[in-house]
């Protein structure tokens, strides 16, 4: 009987320790500052990557505006969209 009670307490202790480790790990990795140590929020690796990403964003925006023109004509663009298309076309 005493042996079974000891085994029970040892198992309960191990379960509690395991739960504490899991809880501490959850809170540590949920913290943003600790995440940055392992996974920095660096979006671009080189200046070329940044340039290419911005160029693609501009091209996607131009494509969106041009497809809108293609569907309904130039009159469908708002004044703001026309100015933006002019700005993007000059770059």
Buried (B, 14 or more C-beta within 10 A) or exposed (E): EEEEEEEEEEEEEEEEEEEEEEEEEEEEEEEEEEEEEEEEEEEEEEEEEEEEEEEEEBEEBBEEBEEBBEEEEEEEBEEEBEEBBEEBEEE
